[in-house]
Amino acid sequence: MCGVCGIVDLSSSPPIGADELDAMCKTIEHRGPDGTRTMIRDSVAFGHTRLSVIDTETGWQPIANEDGSVFVILNGEIYNFQELRKELEAAGHRFSTASDTEVAVHLYEDDGPDFVKRLDGMFALAIWDEPNRRLVLARDRIGKKPLFYSERPTGIAFASEVKTLAESDRLAGRGSREIDPVALTSYLAYGYVAEPRSIFSGISKLPPAHTLVFDESGLKIQRYWELKPETDSSITLEDAIAETRRLADRAVSSRLISDVPLGFFLSGGLDSSIVVGAAAQASSSKLKTFSIGFDEDTYSELEYARTIANRFDTDHEEFVVTADLIGDLDSIVHYADEPFADSSMVPMYYLSRQTRQHVTVALSGDGGDEVFGGYDRYIGLGLARKYHRIPGFIRKGLIGPLTGLIPESPGKRSNLRRVKRLTHPATDTAVQWYTGWMQQFRTETHPAAFTPGFAEAVATSGGWHDHMSAAFASLDAPATARSAGRVDTTTYLPGDLMVKADRMSMAHGLEVRSPFLDHHLVEFAATIPGEYSITGRSGKQVLKHAYADLIPGEISRRPKAGFTVPVAEWIHGPLRDSTRNLLLAPDAEVAKVIRPEYIARMVEQHTTRRYNHAVRIWNLICLETWAQSFKVSLI
């Protein structure tokens, strides 16, 4: 893992000075704590902060081709670099390092911008082609690694984090970036800023599976890979199980290559347990596993993690998060880079910090739920589809109001809580129910919640585009578990889960690899008939069968738990005073966006336990903390 940044200006040589480039690199040095290298020549300036994982001695970047006319910088890992290197050497290319990154520059020489189609890995990279005065940016298929860019009158700037581009603007005297009100609406609704926007106007994210080419003819963005949702009805259950096992084992094995110590996140859930089990079979060394839990019993999964640690005789470490540790929130929000409200970033931050004390690379179970249908909400969508056959006047006029009276449950697995989530508030369609499940400030609350000034700013900017609803609308069969998984893979996964994994791990210079997001495995899973994945009220059936000989039944059969954080209890207890002081202050930035009386009512209802507003209050806590950290005005 590393941090990348750069500026290309075709009308200027050099495009920036060494001091400005060094300052840009400084903002992402946490991503590459082992050292920084820069290059300024002709119209290009490249910066790279390195976390040494493969070829720790000679793999410093930028890396050039044989005659020094093409350069590459890369954040991530190329898992098929060894086989690619053999092919390239057979074709006459000469390598100067043992790094996985170097295959990219030689592939580009042969294939041009299409070279990225042959890369198997997680990456955000930049290539400077001197003879053609061309910049090529590329991002991996799933969006594991981030890449921001900003167009300029005669050039383009790019970086691994948005704060780097904001710093470049400041140093160049362009002033502070303005907040994009549409992007901020996305954050309020879903807890993250959806691609391709960033929180700042004029800065964009390169979407996953896309390349960006900038040269004398201008800027061109093109998709190079797309997940095809075409079910293969000829696949038998036995074939699906066997191929899933083969591809998942292969994905885990390919991610064990490292020249530095490597370990595993172990939650006690099915996915991380499979990764550990598959690695134990593929490795002759004792594995190192790391788990995190909470003081609140209903939220802690440590006992299940211990079961797997004992099963595979790992060197196991545990860490417990308590609410007093939330004092680190300023740092956590700063490292999140953009406003980000997934509360599981808190334990991820501490788990990464703990893990980094022992290893430099960790494998995780991220992606298993999206790829193999593991979320409760996928099963809920099927129930919602049936529920919405009931006439609307009954659902909206009778059932919804009645279930709205159900008191909030303190537990995360309460059946009453599930009933309430299915029926209240009432929705018109099953898809609307699903997007409402995913939202924090639900769409229907925006008119009452938004201040007049913010609502006007959103309208003036063209209005909010609900990216998740649009993703459902693009599918032929939108209200199915399979379509929900596909939507999540293209929205929630890169926008939320991968942001959490990348930012919180890189805050401590830890590389995280996700075998279930291997694109070969993802592609195959998309062809498996839906009934093989979800049966009744249980998901991931194919995956469970594929590893039935390896994973104990007490792990594979237990209900989906997730990485849920007891934010509601924290706000009731240790965070009660700080929440009020932060959100109800006269000069609070969030009061420019959400009506002060709306915020006050939420805080009062939550602290008196009349209603659970934890997810929305947490959203505003993170937003206010971010605005103060970055010293920006939200309007």
C-alpha positions as CSV (number, residue, x, y, z in Angstrom):
1,M,0.0,0.0,0.0
2,C,1.1,3.5,-0.7
3,G,-0.1,7.0,-1.4
4,V,0.1,8.6,-4.8
5,C,-0.2,12.1,-6.0
6,G,0.8,14.2,-9.0
7,I,0.2,17.1,-11.4
8,V,0.4,17.2,-15.1
9,D,0.3,20.6,-16.9
10,L,1.0,20.4,-20.6
11,S,1.6,24.1,-20.8
12,S,4.1,24.3,-18.0
13,S,7.5,22.8,-17.4
14,P,7.8,22.0,-14.6
15,P,4.1,22.0,-13.4
16,I,5.0,22.7,-9.8
17,G,8.0,23.2,-7.5
18,A,9.6,20.6,-5.3
19,D,8.3,22.3,-2.1
20,E,4.6,22.1,-3.3
21,L,5.0,18.4,-4.3
22,D,6.7,17.6,-1.0
23,A,3.7,19.3,0.8
24,M,1.3,17.2,-1.1
25,C,3.1,14.0,-0.2
26,K,3.1,15.1,3.4
27,T,-0.7,14.8,3.5
28,I,-0.5,11.1,2.6
29,E,2.7,10.0,4.4
30,H,0.6,7.9,6.8
31,R,-0.3,5.7,3.7
32,G,3.4,5.1,3.0
33,P,5.4,5.5,6.2
34,D,8.5,3.8,4.9
35,G,9.6,6.8,2.7
36,T,8.7,9.3,0.0
37,R,10.1,9.6,-3.6
38,T,9.2,12.4,-6.0
39,M,9.9,13.1,-9.7
40,I,9.6,16.4,-11.6
41,R,10.4,16.6,-15.3
42,D,9.0,18.3,-18.3
43,S,5.2,18.6,-17.7
44,V,4.8,16.1,-14.9
45,A,5.3,15.9,-11.2
46,F,4.8,12.5,-9.4
47,G,4.9,11.9,-5.7
48,H,4.8,8.5,-3.9
49,T,4.8,7.6,-0.3
50,R,5.7,3.9,0.2
51,L,4.6,1.1,2.5
52,S,7.1,-1.6,1.5
53,V,5.4,-5.0,1.1
54,I,6.9,-6.6,-2.1
55,D,10.6,-6.0,-2.9
56,T,11.4,-3.9,0.1
57,E,14.9,-3.1,-1.2
58,T,14.5,-1.9,-4.9
59,G,10.8,-1.3,-5.4
60,W,10.8,2.4,-4.9
61,Q,8.6,4.4,-7.1
62,P,8.2,6.0,-9.7
63,I,9.4,3.0,-11.7
64,A,10.4,3.6,-15.3
65,N,10.5,1.4,-18.4
66,E,13.9,0.4,-20.0
67,D,14.6,3.8,-21.7
68,G,13.1,6.0,-19.0
69,S,10.3,7.3,-21.2
70,V,7.4,5.9,-19.3
71,F,6.9,6.0,-15.5
72,V,4.4,4.4,-13.1
73,I,3.3,5.0,-9.5
74,L,0.9,2.6,-7.9
75,N,-1.1,2.2,-4.6
76,G,-2.0,-1.4,-4.0
77,E,-0.9,-4.8,-5.1
78,I,-0.9,-6.8,-8.3
79,Y,-1.5,-10.4,-7.4
80,N,-0.7,-12.0,-10.8
81,F,2.5,-10.0,-11.2
82,Q,4.7,-13.2,-11.3
83,E,3.0,-14.8,-14.2
84,L,2.8,-11.4,-16.0
85,R,6.5,-10.8,-15.5
86,K,7.4,-14.2,-17.1
87,E,5.3,-13.3,-20.1
88,L,6.9,-9.8,-20.4
89,E,10.4,-11.1,-20.0
90,A,9.8,-13.7,-22.7
91,A,8.6,-10.8,-24.9
92,G,12.0,-9.1,-24.4
93,H,11.3,-6.7,-21.5
94,R,14.0,-6.1,-18.9
95,F,13.1,-5.5,-15.3
96,S,15.1,-3.4,-12.9
97,T,13.2,-4.4,-9.7
98,A,11.4,-7.4,-8.2
99,S,8.4,-5.3,-7.5
100,D,4.8,-6.2,-8.6
101,T,4.4,-2.6,-9.7
102,E,6.9,-2.8,-12.5
103,V,4.7,-5.1,-14.6
104,A,2.3,-2.2,-15.1
105,V,4.7,0.0,-17.0
106,H,5.9,-2.8,-19.3
107,L,2.3,-4.0,-20.0
108,Y,1.4,-0.4,-20.9
109,E,4.3,-0.3,-23.4
110,D,2.7,-3.3,-25.1
111,D,-1.0,-2.7,-24.8
112,G,-1.4,1.0,-24.2
113,P,-4.3,2.1,-21.8
114,D,-5.9,-1.4,-22.3
115,F,-3.1,-2.9,-20.2
116,V,-5.2,-2.5,-17.1
117,K,-7.5,-5.3,-18.2
118,R,-4.7,-7.8,-17.5
119,L,-4.1,-6.7,-14.0
120,D,-5.5,-8.8,-11.2
121,G,-5.4,-6.9,-7.9
122,M,-6.3,-3.8,-6.0
123,F,-4.8,-0.6,-7.3
124,A,-5.0,3.0,-8.1
125,L,-2.2,4.0,-10.4
126,A,-0.8,6.7,-12.7
127,I,1.3,6.3,-15.8
128,W,3.2,9.2,-17.5
129,D,3.9,8.5,-21.2
130,E,6.6,11.0,-22.1
131,P,6.7,10.4,-25.9
132,N,2.9,10.8,-26.2
133,R,2.7,13.5,-23.4
134,R,-0.1,11.4,-21.9
135,L,-1.3,10.7,-18.4
136,V,-3.2,7.5,-17.7
137,L,-5.0,7.0,-14.4
138,A,-6.6,3.6,-13.5
139,R,-8.6,2.2,-10.6
140,D,-9.2,-1.5,-9.8
141,R,-12.5,-3.2,-10.7
142,I,-14.2,-3.1,-7.3
143,G,-12.8,0.2,-6.0
144,K,-10.7,-1.0,-3.2
145,K,-8.2,1.8,-3.6
146,P,-9.2,5.4,-3.9
147,L,-8.2,8.0,-6.6
148,F,-9.3,11.6,-6.7
149,Y,-8.6,14.1,-9.5
150,S,-9.2,17.7,-10.3
151,E,-9.2,19.3,-13.7
152,R,-7.3,22.5,-14.2
153,P,-7.2,24.9,-17.2
154,T,-4.3,23.2,-18.9
155,G,-3.8,20.2,-16.7
156,I,-4.9,17.8,-14.1
157,A,-4.0,16.9,-10.5
158,F,-4.7,13.6,-8.8
159,A,-4.1,12.0,-5.4
160,S,-5.1,9.1,-3.1
161,E,-6.9,11.4,-0.8
162,V,-9.0,14.5,-1.3
163,K,-7.1,16.5,1.4
164,T,-4.0,16.3,-0.8
165,L,-5.7,18.2,-3.6
166,A,-7.2,20.7,-1.2
167,E,-3.6,21.3,0.1
168,S,-2.3,21.8,-3.4
169,D,-5.0,24.4,-4.0
170,R,-4.1,26.2,-0.8
171,L,-0.4,26.3,-1.7
172,A,-1.1,27.6,-5.2
173,G,-3.2,30.4,-3.8
174,R,-6.5,29.2,-5.2
175,G,-8.2,29.5,-1.8
176,S,-10.4,27.0,-0.1
177,R,-12.5,24.5,-1.9
178,E,-16.3,25.0,-1.6
179,I,-18.5,22.2,-0.3
180,D,-20.6,20.4,-3.0
181,P,-24.2,20.6,-1.6
182,V,-25.3,17.6,-3.7
183,A,-22.4,15.5,-2.4
184,L,-23.2,16.6,1.1
185,T,-26.8,15.4,0.6
186,S,-25.4,12.1,-0.5
187,Y,-23.5,12.0,2.8
188,L,-26.5,12.9,4.9
189,A,-28.6,10.2,3.2
190,Y,-26.2,7.3,3.1
191,G,-23.3,8.3,5.4
192,Y,-20.8,8.6,2.6
193,V,-20.2,10.7,-0.5
194,A,-21.2,8.6,-3.6
195,E,-19.0,8.5,-6.6
196,P,-18.1,10.2,-8.9
197,R,-18.5,13.3,-6.7
198,S,-16.3,14.3,-3.8
199,I,-17.3,16.5,-0.9
200,F,-15.5,19.4,-2.6
201,S,-16.8,21.1,-5.7
202,G,-14.3,20.6,-8.6
203,I,-12.8,17.4,-7.2
204,S,-14.0,14.1,-8.5
205,K,-13.4,10.4,-7.8
206,L,-12.3,8.2,-10.6
207,P,-15.0,5.4,-10.5
208,P,-14.0,1.8,-10.0
209,A,-13.1,-0.2,-13.2
210,H,-12.4,3.0,-15.1
211,T,-9.4,4.6,-16.7
212,L,-8.7,8.3,-17.3
213,V,-6.6,9.4,-20.2
214,F,-5.4,13.0,-20.3
215,D,-3.3,14.4,-23.3
216,E,-3.3,17.2,-25.8
217,S,-6.8,16.1,-27.0
218,G,-8.3,16.5,-23.6
219,L,-9.6,14.2,-20.9
220,K,-11.4,10.9,-21.5
221,I,-12.8,8.5,-18.9
222,Q,-13.7,5.0,-20.0
223,R,-15.0,1.9,-18.2
224,Y,-12.8,-1.2,-18.8
225,W,-14.8,-3.9,-16.8
226,E,-18.4,-4.4,-15.7
227,L,-20.0,-7.1,-13.7
228,K,-22.5,-9.0,-15.8
229,P,-25.6,-10.0,-13.8
230,E,-26.4,-13.0,-16.1
231,T,-27.4,-16.1,-14.2
232,D,-26.1,-19.4,-15.7
233,S,-29.1,-21.8,-15.2
234,S,-27.0,-24.7,-16.4
235,I,-24.8,-24.6,-13.3
236,T,-25.6,-27.4,-10.8
237,L,-25.4,-26.8,-7.1
238,E,-22.5,-29.3,-6.9
239,D,-20.6,-27.4,-9.6
240,A,-21.3,-24.1,-7.9
241,I,-20.0,-25.4,-4.6
242,A,-16.9,-26.9,-6.2
243,E,-16.0,-23.8,-8.3
244,T,-16.6,-21.5,-5.4
245,R,-14.2,-23.5,-3.2
246,R,-11.6,-23.5,-6.0
247,L,-11.8,-19.8,-6.7
248,A,-11.9,-18.7,-3.1
249,D,-8.9,-20.9,-2.2
250,R,-7.1,-19.4,-5.1
251,A,-7.9,-15.9,-4.1
252,V,-6.7,-16.5,-0.5
253,S,-3.5,-18.2,-1.7
254,S,-2.6,-15.4,-4.1
255,R,-2.9,-12.9,-1.3
256,L,-0.4,-14.6,0.9
257,I,2.5,-13.3,-1.1
258,S,4.4,-10.8,1.0
259,D,8.0,-9.9,2.0
260,V,6.8,-8.5,5.3
261,P,4.8,-10.1,8.2
262,L,1.2,-10.9,7.4
263,G,-1.9,-11.6,9.5
264,F,-5.7,-11.9,9.5
265,F,-8.7,-10.0,10.8
266,L,-10.9,-12.5,12.5
267,S,-14.4,-11.4,13.5
268,G,-15.9,-14.8,14.3
269,G,-18.2,-14.6,11.3
270,L,-18.3,-17.0,8.4
271,D,-16.3,-14.9,5.9
272,S,-13.2,-14.1,8.0
273,S,-13.3,-17.7,9.3
274,I,-13.2,-19.0,5.8
275,V,-10.2,-16.8,4.9
276,V,-8.3,-18.0,8.0
277,G,-9.2,-21.6,7.3
278,A,-8.2,-21.5,3.6
279,A,-4.9,-19.8,4.6
280,A,-4.2,-22.4,7.2
281,Q,-4.5,-25.1,4.6
282,A,-2.3,-23.1,2.1
283,S,0.4,-22.1,4.6
284,S,3.0,-24.1,6.6
285,S,3.5,-21.2,9.0
286,K,1.4,-20.5,12.2
287,L,-1.1,-17.8,11.4
288,K,-1.5,-14.5,13.3
289,T,-5.2,-13.5,13.9
290,F,-6.6,-10.3,15.4
291,S,-10.1,-9.6,16.8
292,I,-11.9,-6.7,18.3
293,G,-15.0,-6.6,20.6
294,F,-17.1,-4.4,22.8
295,D,-18.0,-4.2,26.5
296,E,-21.6,-4.5,25.5
297,D,-22.3,-8.2,25.4
298,T,-24.9,-8.2,22.6
299,Y,-22.4,-6.5,20.3
300,S,-19.3,-8.6,21.0
301,E,-18.3,-11.6,18.8
302,L,-15.0,-12.4,20.5
303,E,-16.1,-15.9,21.7
304,Y,-16.7,-17.0,18.1
305,A,-13.4,-15.6,16.9
306,R,-11.7,-17.7,19.7
307,T,-13.5,-20.8,18.3
308,I,-11.8,-20.3,14.9
309,A,-8.5,-19.3,16.4
310,N,-8.5,-22.5,18.4
311,R,-9.7,-24.6,15.5
312,F,-6.7,-23.5,13.4
313,D,-4.3,-23.0,16.2
314,T,-3.5,-19.4,15.4
315,D,-1.4,-16.8,17.3
316,H,-4.5,-14.8,18.4
317,E,-4.7,-11.2,19.7
318,E,-7.9,-9.5,21.0
319,F,-8.8,-5.9,21.8
320,V,-11.9,-4.4,23.4
321,V,-13.3,-1.0,22.4
322,T,-14.9,1.0,25.1
323,A,-16.7,4.3,24.8
324,D,-13.9,6.3,26.5
325,L,-11.8,5.5,23.4
326,I,-14.0,7.7,21.4
327,G,-11.7,10.6,22.4
328,D,-9.8,9.6,19.3
329,L,-12.7,10.7,17.1
330,D,-10.9,13.8,15.8
331,S,-8.1,11.6,14.4
332,I,-10.5,9.0,13.0
333,V,-12.6,11.6,11.2
334,H,-9.4,13.2,9.8
335,Y,-8.1,10.0,8.4
336,A,-11.5,9.2,6.9
337,D,-10.7,12.1,4.6
338,E,-14.2,13.0,3.5
339,P,-17.3,13.1,5.8
340,F,-18.0,9.4,6.7
341,A,-20.5,8.0,9.1
342,D,-20.1,4.3,9.1
343,S,-19.7,3.8,12.9
344,S,-17.7,0.6,12.4
345,M,-14.8,2.8,11.3
346,V,-14.1,3.2,15.0
347,P,-13.4,-0.4,15.8
348,M,-11.7,-0.8,12.4
349,Y,-9.4,2.1,13.4
350,Y,-8.4,0.4,16.6
351,L,-8.2,-3.1,15.1
352,S,-5.8,-1.8,12.4
353,R,-3.7,0.0,15.0
354,Q,-3.5,-3.1,17.1
355,T,-2.7,-5.3,14.1
356,R,0.0,-3.0,12.8
357,Q,2.0,-3.5,15.9
358,H,2.5,-7.1,14.8
359,V,2.2,-7.3,11.0
360,T,2.2,-5.1,7.9
361,V,-0.4,-6.9,5.9
362,A,-3.8,-8.3,7.0
363,L,-6.4,-10.3,5.1
364,S,-10.1,-9.6,5.8
365,G,-13.5,-11.2,5.0
366,D,-14.8,-8.0,3.3
367,G,-17.1,-8.6,0.3
368,G,-18.5,-12.1,1.2
369,D,-22.0,-10.7,2.0
370,E,-22.3,-8.7,-1.2
371,V,-20.9,-11.4,-3.4
372,F,-22.8,-14.4,-1.9
373,G,-26.0,-12.9,-0.5
374,G,-25.3,-12.7,3.2
375,Y,-27.1,-9.6,4.5
376,D,-30.3,-9.9,6.4
377,R,-31.6,-7.0,4.2
378,Y,-31.5,-9.3,1.2
379,I,-33.9,-11.6,2.9
380,G,-35.8,-8.6,4.1
381,L,-36.2,-7.4,0.5
382,G,-38.0,-10.7,-0.4
383,L,-40.3,-10.2,2.6
384,A,-40.8,-6.5,1.6
385,R,-41.8,-7.6,-2.0
386,K,-44.5,-9.8,-0.5
387,Y,-45.5,-7.2,2.1
388,H,-46.0,-4.6,-0.6
389,R,-48.7,-6.7,-2.2
390,I,-50.9,-5.5,0.6
391,P,-53.0,-2.5,-0.5
392,G,-51.2,0.8,0.2
393,F,-54.1,2.3,2.2
394,I,-53.7,-0.6,4.7
395,R,-49.9,-0.4,4.8
396,K,-49.8,3.3,5.2
397,G,-53.0,4.0,7.0
398,L,-53.0,1.1,9.5
399,I,-50.0,-1.1,9.7
400,G,-47.3,1.5,9.5
401,P,-48.7,3.8,12.2
402,L,-49.3,0.8,14.5
403,T,-45.8,-0.6,14.2
404,G,-44.4,2.9,14.6
405,L,-45.6,2.7,18.2
406,I,-43.4,-0.3,18.9
407,P,-40.7,0.9,21.4
408,E,-37.1,0.9,20.4
409,S,-35.3,-2.3,21.2
410,P,-31.8,-2.1,22.8
411,G,-30.7,-5.3,21.1
412,K,-29.6,-5.6,17.5
413,R,-31.3,-9.0,16.9
414,S,-34.8,-8.2,18.3
415,N,-37.7,-9.6,16.3
416,L,-39.8,-6.6,17.1
417,R,-37.0,-4.4,15.7
418,R,-37.2,-6.4,12.5
419,V,-41.0,-6.1,12.2
420,K,-40.7,-2.3,12.7
421,R,-38.0,-2.0,10.1
422,L,-40.2,-3.9,7.6
423,T,-43.3,-1.8,8.1
424,H,-42.4,1.6,9.4
425,P,-42.2,4.1,7.9
426,A,-44.5,2.9,5.1
427,T,-43.1,2.9,1.6
428,D,-44.6,2.5,-1.9
429,T,-42.3,-0.2,-3.3
430,A,-39.9,-2.9,-2.1
431,V,-37.0,-1.1,-3.7
432,Q,-38.0,2.1,-1.8
433,W,-38.1,0.1,1.4
434,Y,-34.5,-1.2,0.6
435,T,-33.0,2.2,-0.1
436,G,-34.8,3.5,3.1
437,W,-33.1,0.7,5.0
438,M,-29.7,1.9,3.7
439,Q,-30.4,5.6,4.4
440,Q,-29.6,7.6,7.5
441,F,-31.5,10.8,6.8
442,R,-34.2,9.2,4.7
443,T,-35.3,11.0,1.5
444,E,-38.8,11.8,2.8
445,T,-37.3,13.6,5.8
446,H,-35.2,16.1,3.8
447,P,-37.8,18.8,3.4
448,A,-38.4,19.0,7.1
449,A,-34.8,18.5,8.1
450,F,-32.9,20.7,5.6
451,T,-32.5,24.4,6.3
452,P,-33.9,26.7,3.6
453,G,-30.5,27.8,2.7
454,F,-29.1,24.3,2.2
455,A,-32.2,23.2,0.3
456,E,-31.8,26.1,-2.1
457,A,-28.1,25.3,-2.5
458,V,-29.0,21.7,-3.5
459,A,-31.6,22.8,-5.9
460,T,-29.3,25.4,-7.5
461,S,-26.7,22.7,-8.0
462,G,-29.2,20.6,-10.0
463,G,-30.8,18.6,-7.2
464,W,-29.8,15.4,-5.5
465,H,-29.4,12.3,-7.5
466,D,-30.0,9.2,-5.5
467,H,-27.3,6.9,-6.8
468,M,-28.7,3.7,-5.2
469,S,-32.2,4.2,-6.5
470,A,-30.8,4.8,-9.9
471,A,-28.7,1.7,-9.7
472,F,-31.8,-0.4,-9.0
473,A,-33.7,1.3,-11.8
474,S,-31.0,0.2,-14.3
475,L,-31.7,-3.5,-13.6
476,D,-34.4,-5.7,-15.2
477,A,-35.5,-7.3,-11.9
478,P,-34.9,-4.7,-9.3
479,A,-36.6,-6.2,-6.2
480,T,-34.6,-9.4,-5.8
481,A,-31.8,-10.4,-3.5
482,R,-29.5,-10.8,-6.5
483,S,-30.2,-7.3,-7.8
484,A,-29.7,-5.9,-4.3
485,G,-26.3,-7.6,-4.1
486,R,-25.3,-6.2,-7.5
487,V,-26.4,-2.7,-6.4
488,D,-24.5,-3.0,-3.2
489,T,-21.4,-4.1,-5.1
490,T,-21.4,-1.0,-7.2
491,T,-22.5,1.5,-4.6
492,Y,-22.2,0.6,-0.9
493,L,-19.1,-1.6,-1.3
494,P,-16.8,1.0,-3.0
495,G,-18.6,4.0,-1.3
496,D,-18.7,2.7,2.3
497,L,-17.0,-0.6,3.1
498,M,-13.9,-0.1,1.0
499,V,-13.5,3.5,2.2
500,K,-13.7,2.2,5.8
501,A,-11.2,-0.5,5.1
502,D,-8.8,1.7,3.2
503,R,-8.8,4.8,5.3
504,M,-8.7,3.2,8.7
505,S,-6.0,0.7,7.9
506,M,-3.9,3.2,6.0
507,A,-4.1,5.6,9.0
508,H,-1.7,3.1,10.6
509,G,0.2,2.1,7.5
510,L,-1.5,-1.4,7.4
511,E,-2.3,-3.1,4.1
512,V,-5.6,-4.9,4.0
513,R,-6.4,-7.5,1.3
514,S,-9.9,-8.9,0.6
515,P,-9.9,-12.3,-1.1
516,F,-13.7,-12.4,-1.6
517,L,-13.4,-9.3,-3.8
518,D,-11.1,-11.2,-6.3
519,H,-12.8,-10.3,-9.6
520,H,-12.7,-13.9,-10.9
521,L,-14.6,-15.0,-7.8
522,V,-17.0,-12.1,-8.1
523,E,-17.7,-12.8,-11.7
524,F,-18.4,-16.5,-11.1
525,A,-20.7,-15.8,-8.1
526,A,-22.7,-13.4,-10.3
527,T,-23.7,-16.4,-12.5
528,I,-24.8,-18.7,-9.6
529,P,-28.6,-19.1,-9.5
530,G,-30.1,-17.1,-6.7
531,E,-31.8,-20.1,-5.0
532,Y,-28.3,-21.6,-4.4
533,S,-27.3,-18.6,-2.2
534,I,-30.5,-17.8,-0.2
535,T,-32.9,-20.4,1.1
536,G,-35.6,-19.4,3.5
537,R,-34.1,-16.9,6.0
538,S,-30.4,-17.9,5.5
539,G,-28.0,-16.6,3.0
540,K,-24.5,-17.6,1.6
541,Q,-25.6,-21.2,1.2
542,V,-23.1,-22.0,-1.6
543,L,-20.3,-20.6,0.5
544,K,-21.4,-22.5,3.6
545,H,-21.5,-25.8,1.7
546,A,-18.2,-25.1,0.0
547,Y,-16.4,-24.9,3.4
548,A,-18.6,-27.3,5.4
549,D,-15.6,-29.6,6.0
550,L,-13.5,-26.7,7.3
551,I,-15.7,-24.3,9.3
552,P,-17.5,-25.6,12.4
553,G,-21.3,-25.6,12.2
554,E,-21.6,-23.3,15.2
555,I,-20.0,-20.6,13.1
556,S,-21.7,-21.3,9.7
557,R,-25.2,-21.8,11.1
558,R,-25.3,-18.8,13.5
559,P,-27.3,-15.7,12.5
560,K,-25.5,-12.9,10.6
561,A,-24.1,-10.5,13.2
562,G,-22.0,-7.9,11.3
563,F,-19.6,-5.3,12.6
564,T,-22.3,-3.4,14.5
565,V,-21.2,-0.7,17.0
566,P,-23.2,0.3,20.1
567,V,-23.4,4.0,19.2
568,A,-26.9,4.3,20.7
569,E,-25.6,3.3,24.1
570,W,-22.6,5.5,23.8
571,I,-24.8,8.5,23.1
572,H,-27.0,7.6,26.0
573,G,-24.0,7.3,28.3
574,P,-20.4,8.6,27.9
575,L,-21.1,10.7,24.8
576,R,-24.3,12.4,26.1
577,D,-22.7,15.7,27.1
578,S,-20.2,15.9,24.3
579,T,-23.1,15.3,21.8
580,R,-25.0,18.2,23.1
581,N,-22.0,20.5,23.3
582,L,-21.0,19.6,19.7
583,L,-24.4,19.6,17.9
584,L,-26.3,22.2,19.9
585,A,-23.6,24.9,19.9
586,P,-24.8,28.3,18.5
587,D,-22.0,28.2,15.9
588,A,-22.3,24.5,14.9
589,E,-21.7,24.0,11.2
590,V,-24.4,21.3,11.0
591,A,-27.0,23.9,12.0
592,K,-26.4,25.5,8.6
593,V,-27.5,22.3,6.9
594,I,-30.0,20.7,9.3
595,R,-32.5,22.9,11.1
596,P,-31.3,23.5,14.7
597,E,-34.8,22.7,16.1
598,Y,-34.7,19.4,14.2
599,I,-31.3,18.5,15.7
600,A,-32.4,19.5,19.2
601,R,-35.6,17.3,18.9
602,M,-33.6,14.3,17.8
603,V,-31.1,14.7,20.6
604,E,-33.9,15.1,23.2
605,Q,-35.9,12.1,21.9
606,H,-32.8,9.9,21.8
607,T,-31.4,10.8,25.2
608,T,-34.9,10.2,26.8
609,R,-35.1,6.9,24.8
610,R,-38.4,7.9,23.1
611,Y,-36.8,7.2,19.8
612,N,-33.5,5.8,18.5
613,H,-31.8,8.5,16.4
614,A,-28.4,7.1,16.9
615,V,-27.5,6.7,13.3
616,R,-28.6,10.2,12.4
617,I,-26.9,11.8,15.5
618,W,-23.7,9.9,14.7
619,N,-23.9,11.2,11.1
620,L,-24.0,14.8,12.4
621,I,-21.3,14.2,15.0
622,C,-19.0,13.0,12.3
623,L,-20.0,15.8,10.0
624,E,-19.4,18.5,12.6
625,T,-16.1,17.0,13.7
626,W,-15.0,16.8,10.0
627,A,-16.0,20.5,9.3
628,Q,-14.0,21.6,12.4
629,S,-11.0,19.5,11.5
630,F,-10.9,20.7,7.9
631,K,-11.8,24.2,8.9
632,V,-14.5,24.5,6.2
633,S,-18.0,26.0,6.1
634,L,-20.7,23.6,5.1
635,I,-22.5,26.4,3.2
